[in-house]
Amino acid sequence: MEALRHWLDRVIDYAEIKRGVLAALEPAAWQDLVTHSQNPIEGALAHLLDAGKTAGSIRTDVDAHGVLLLIAYLGRLDREKWESTARPLMNVILDGLRTIR
C-alpha cells in the first residue's frame, strides 16, 4: 500500500503538469499523448495492484483499468481546486482499494 500511495502521489504531480500541457494542445495531439502515456501507466499500476493483492492488502476485485478511470476524473477538477482536492480524492481511492480486515 505504501508503494502504491507513493506512486499515486507522483501520478498527481504528473497529472497536474500534463493538464497544463493538454490544455495547450490541439485535440488530435492530445489524444496521441493520452494514448502514449496510458499503457505504461496502466502497466505500472497493474504491477503495484498485483503485488498488493498477493500481499493481501489490496482487494482482488479491482484492476488497473478501473483505477485509472477513477484517477481520470481528477482532470475534471477546476484549476483553483486542484491543490485542495486532488490528494484528498486520491486518499479516498486508496482507502477503497484496501482489503477489509
LINKAWO-V99654 format. One record per residue. N is the residue number from 0. PHI is phi in whole degrees, -180 to 180 (NA if undefined). NEAR is the number of other ideal C-beta (glycine too) atoms within 12 Angstrom. Layout:
BEGIN
N/PHI/NEAR + N/PHI/NEAR
END
This chain:
BEGIN
0/NA/25 + 1/-66/16 + 2/-65/21 + 3/-65/36 + 4/-60/23 + 5/-63/16 + 6/-63/28 + 7/-65/36 + 8/-62/21 + 9/-68/21 + 10/-62/36 + 11/-62/29 + 12/-60/20 + 13/-63/24 + 14/-63/30 + 15/-65/25 + 16/-68/17 + 17/-62/25 + 18/-58/26 + 19/-65/15 + 20/-66/18 + 21/-62/22 + 22/-64/16 + 23/-91/13 + 24/-92/16 + 25/-70/12 + 26/-53/12 + 27/-66/10 + 28/-67/15 + 29/-60/19 + 30/-64/14 + 31/-61/14 + 32/-66/22 + 33/-63/24 + 34/-63/14 + 35/-64/14 + 36/-89/25 + 37/-65/22 + 38/-63/15 + 39/-63/17 + 40/-68/28 + 41/-64/25 + 42/-65/17 + 43/-65/25 + 44/-65/34 + 45/-60/25 + 46/-61/19 + 47/-65/32 + 48/-64/35 + 49/-62/20 + 50/-64/19 + 51/-67/29 + 52/-65/23 + 53/-62/13 + 54/-77/17 + 55/84/14 + 56/-98/23 + 57/-123/34 + 58/-54/23 + 59/-90/17 + 60/-97/13 + 61/-122/26 + 62/-133/21 + 63/-61/30 + 64/-61/18 + 65/-64/19 + 66/-67/32 + 67/-62/29 + 68/-61/17 + 69/-65/25 + 70/-64/35 + 71/-59/24 + 72/-68/17 + 73/-61/31 + 74/-65/28 + 75/-88/16 + 76/-68/23 + 77/-64/13 + 78/-53/16 + 79/-72/9 + 80/-102/15 + 81/-57/23 + 82/-59/15 + 83/-85/12 + 84/-117/21 + 85/-61/30 + 86/-69/24 + 87/-60/17 + 88/-67/27 + 89/-64/31 + 90/-65/19 + 91/-64/18 + 92/-62/34 + 93/-60/32 + 94/-62/19 + 95/-70/20 + 96/-83/31 + 97/-65/24 + 98/-72/19 + 99/-80/12 + 100/-117/7
END
